[in-house]
Each structure stands twice: as structure tokens, then as C-alpha cells.
Amino acid sequence: MIDFKDSRFIITDKKSTSMVHKSIQPMLIDNEQIVEFYIADRFPVPSEVLFTSKRIIICTFEERDFPIFTFFPYSKFIAFSVKNSKDDTMENEVELYNYYINKVAFEFPGKYDLSLIIKLIGNAIG
């Protein structure tokens, strides 16, 4: 399970959305589409981070055959902050805040364009 006291994910790679494991598709809600797919290095286990049109889905692999899924609907966040340099020498970061878990952070070392993620979250939060 995700420890929400230390909920920082360091993105190590961006993958094609066509590479998302087939077990995710049945979990998508009506009219939900996978928009971005990332691999995150989070000690002690790796995770897959999916930004969909409605929420963030995190799949953590404590055991290879038994993934744990965590869902963060964008609509439950009350604020977010972004650092997006578009310069591969600086890290980029998205921090999301809500009343229940305080903060979830995603760090994107290197050159990442976060404009689509920012738009998804911004449209949901308002």
C-alpha cells in the first residue's frame, strides 16, 4: 500500500499508453481515457503512474503477480503547484493537495512537458 506520509514519486521513464497492462482497462470508468503513462522509482518498489482523463491511477508492484492499485480522482484535489522548466538540467514537479492525504508529489527529472497534465488537473479543480 502507498504510505501517504511520504507520497513522492520520481518518474524515471515515459511509456506509450499502448503499453499499459490489460488489467487496467476494466478499471476505467465511463468515458475515461489513459492520457499519460509513466514508470516511477519509489523505494522499495517500482510503480506505474497513469494520468487519465479523470484521475491518477498508481499501480505498485510489491509482488509481480499481485499489483496494488491506488486511485486519485482529480476532483478531490483542492490545489496544485507545478514547476515545469522544459530544461533537461532541472527537475519538474507536480504537487497535488487535498484534505485527506495532504500532498502527493510527482518529480520529473529531465525534460518533460507537463502542460497536458496541468490542463487535466486544472479542468477538474477549476
C-alpha positions in Angstrom: 0.0 0.0 0.0 1.1 3.6 -0.5 2.4 5.4 2.5 0.7 8.8 2.2 3.1 10.3 4.7 5.8 10.0 2.0 3.9 10.2 -1.2 6.6 11.3 -3.6 7.0 9.5 -6.9 10.2 10.0 -9.0 9.4 9.5 -12.7 12.1 7.6 -14.5 10.6 6.9 -17.9 7.6 7.8 -20.1 5.9 4.9 -21.9 3.4 4.7 -24.7 -0.2 4.4 -23.5 -0.5 1.3 -25.7 1.9 -0.5 -23.3 -0.5 -0.2 -20.3 -1.2 -3.6 -18.8 -4.5 -5.1 -20.0 -5.7 -5.4 -16.4 -6.1 -1.6 -16.2 -8.7 -1.3 -19.0 -11.6 -2.9 -17.0 -11.0 -0.5 -14.1 -11.5 2.6 -16.2 -14.8 4.4 -15.6 -17.2 5.6 -18.3 -15.6 7.9 -20.8 -12.2 7.7 -19.1 -9.1 7.5 -21.3 -5.5 7.0 -20.4 -3.6 10.1 -21.4 0.0 9.7 -20.0 1.8 6.6 -18.8 5.0 6.8 -16.6 7.3 4.5 -14.7 8.2 5.7 -11.2 11.0 4.7 -9.0 9.7 4.7 -5.4 11.6 2.8 -2.8 11.2 0.0 -2.1 9.1 -1.0 -5.1 8.6 0.4 -8.6 5.3 1.9 -9.7 3.4 2.7 -12.8 1.7 6.1 -12.9 -1.2 6.7 -15.2 -2.7 10.1 -15.7 -6.2 9.5 -17.2 -8.8 12.0 -18.3 -10.5 11.7 -14.8 -7.9 10.6 -12.3 -4.4 9.4 -11.4 -4.0 5.6 -11.2 -0.9 4.2 -9.4 0.0 0.6 -9.8 2.5 -0.6 -7.2 4.3 -3.9 -7.6 5.2 -5.3 -4.2 4.8 -8.7 -5.8 4.9 -9.1 -9.6 1.7 -11.1 -9.8 -0.2 -9.1 -7.2 -0.2 -5.4 -8.1 -1.8 -2.8 -5.8 -3.9 -0.1 -7.4 -4.5 3.4 -5.9 -6.9 5.9 -7.4 -6.7 9.7 -7.0 -9.7 11.5 -8.7 -8.7 14.9 -9.8 -11.9 16.3 -8.5 -10.9 15.5 -4.9 -7.8 17.8 -5.0 -8.2 21.3 -3.8 -5.0 22.9 -5.1 -1.9 22.0 -7.0 1.5 23.5 -7.8 3.8 23.0 -10.8 7.4 23.5 -11.5 7.9 23.0 -15.3 11.2 24.3 -16.6 11.3 22.4 -20.0 15.0 22.3 -19.4 16.6 18.9 -19.1 19.1 20.2 -16.5 16.3 20.9 -14.0 13.7 18.8 -12.4 10.0 19.3 -13.0 7.4 18.7 -10.3 3.7 18.5 -9.7 2.3 18.6 -6.2 -1.4 18.0 -5.5 -3.1 18.8 -2.2 -6.4 17.6 -0.6 -7.9 17.4 2.8 -7.4 13.7 3.3 -3.8 12.8 2.4 -2.3 16.3 2.4 0.1 16.1 -0.6 1.0 13.8 -3.4 4.1 14.8 -5.4 5.5 13.7 -8.8 9.0 14.6 -9.7 10.0 14.5 -13.3 13.8 14.7 -13.7 14.9 15.9 -17.1 12.9 17.4 -19.9 9.2 16.7 -19.6 6.3 18.9 -21.0 3.7 18.8 -18.2 1.2 21.1 -20.0 -1.3 18.2 -20.7 -1.2 17.0 -17.0 -1.6 20.6 -15.8 -4.7 21.0 -18.1 -6.3 17.8 -16.9 -5.9 18.7 -13.2 -6.8 22.4 -13.8 -10.1 21.4 -15.6 -11.1 19.2 -12.7 -10.2 21.5 -9.9 -11.4 24.7 -11.5 
